[in-house]
């Protein structure tokens, strides 16, 4: 029943025009613990054909809520044309394998095919190499 409800919600949201969110807001809504918000946001991502969100949708294939997993799978299929099983019907162990397969596909083929650049690696600077600048002792006004 939950899957059917999520399907109806997801499909109805897919058919309604919406205002696209910024990337940070979209990611925040996908990561919320509210399944309804997650499903609505997945539908918006699919409607906007935002392939940069594929990794976020892949993460949702292992969401606690079966409906979210179902809508994430549908969104991924719409964005990529791919389907690697039905995560909403799999047990936790098989879902983990499914997510791993999706991630591997995204990194080896999907990202390039979608024209999405790899994320920039953070450059970490060791504390010993940080330079500080000193402007000398501070002077207070009125003293």
C-alpha positions in Angstrom: 0.0 0.0 0.0 2.8 2.4 0.8 4.4 1.8 -2.5 1.2 2.5 -4.3 0.7 5.7 -2.3 4.3 6.8 -3.1 3.7 5.9 -6.8 0.5 8.0 -7.0 2.2 10.9 -5.1 5.4 10.6 -7.3 3.5 10.5 -10.6 1.2 13.3 -9.6 4.1 15.5 -8.7 5.9 14.6 -11.9 3.0 16.0 -13.8 2.7 19.3 -11.9 5.0 22.2 -12.9 7.2 23.5 -10.1 9.8 26.0 -9.4 13.3 24.5 -9.4 15.3 24.8 -6.2 18.9 25.7 -5.8 21.4 22.8 -5.5 21.9 23.2 -1.7 18.1 23.3 -1.1 17.5 20.4 -3.3 20.1 18.3 -1.6 18.8 19.3 1.8 15.3 18.2 0.8 16.5 14.9 -0.5 18.3 14.3 2.7 15.5 15.1 5.0 13.8 12.4 7.1 10.3 13.3 5.6 9.4 10.8 2.9 6.8 13.0 1.3 9.3 15.9 0.9 11.9 13.4 -0.5 9.4 12.0 -3.0 8.3 15.5 -4.1 11.9 16.5 -4.5 12.9 13.4 -6.5 10.0 14.1 -8.8 11.2 17.7 -9.3 14.7 16.5 -10.0 13.4 14.1 -12.6 11.1 16.8 -14.1 14.1 19.2 -14.4 16.2 16.4 -15.9 18.9 17.3 -13.3 21.5 14.6 -13.8 23.8 16.2 -11.3 21.5 14.8 -8.6 22.0 11.1 -9.7 24.4 10.4 -6.9 21.8 11.7 -4.4 19.1 9.6 -5.9 21.4 6.5 -5.8 21.8 7.1 -2.0 18.0 7.1 -1.7 17.8 3.6 -3.1 18.7 2.4 0.4 16.3 4.8 2.2 14.4 3.4 5.1 11.1 4.2 3.5 10.0 1.8 0.7 8.1 4.5 -1.1 11.1 6.7 -1.3 13.2 3.8 -2.7 10.5 3.2 -5.3 10.3 6.9 -6.4 14.1 7.2 -6.4 14.3 4.2 -8.7 11.7 5.7 -11.0 13.6 9.0 -11.0 16.9 7.3 -11.8 15.3 5.4 -14.6 13.9 8.7 -16.0 17.2 10.5 -15.7 19.5 7.7 -17.0 17.4 5.1 -18.8 18.9 2.5 -16.6 17.5 0.1 -14.1 19.4 -2.4 -12.0 16.6 -4.3 -10.3 13.9 -3.0 -8.0 15.4 -1.7 -4.7 12.0 -1.2 -3.2 11.5 -5.0 -3.3 14.9 -6.1 -2.1 16.1 -6.9 1.4 18.8 -4.8 3.0 21.7 -6.9 1.8 20.5 -7.0 -1.8 19.7 -3.3 -1.7 23.3 -2.6 -0.7 24.6 -4.6 -3.7 22.1 -2.7 -5.9 23.4 0.7 -4.6 27.0 -0.5 -5.2 26.1 -1.5 -8.8 24.5 1.9 -9.4 27.5 3.8 -7.9 30.0 1.8 -10.0 28.0 2.4 -13.2 27.8 6.2 -12.4 31.5 6.5 -11.8 32.6 4.3 -14.8 30.0 5.3 -17.4 27.1 7.4 -16.2 28.8 10.6 -15.2 30.6 11.0 -18.5 27.5 10.0 -20.5 25.4 12.6 -18.6 28.1 15.2 -19.1 28.4 15.8 -15.4 32.0 16.7 -14.3 33.6 14.8 -11.4 33.4 16.7 -8.1 36.4 18.7 -7.2 38.6 17.1 -4.6 39.2 19.1 -1.5 42.7 20.3 -1.0 43.7 19.8 2.6 46.6 21.8 3.9 48.5 20.4 6.9 48.4 22.7 9.9 52.2 23.0 9.9 52.1 24.7 6.4 49.5 27.3 7.3 50.9 30.8 7.2 49.7 33.5 9.4 50.0 37.2 8.8 50.5 39.7 11.6 49.8 43.3 11.4 51.6 44.1 14.6 50.0 45.1 17.9 46.5 46.4 17.7 46.0 50.0 18.7 42.8 50.9 20.5 41.2 54.3 19.8 41.0 56.8 22.5 43.8 55.5 24.7 
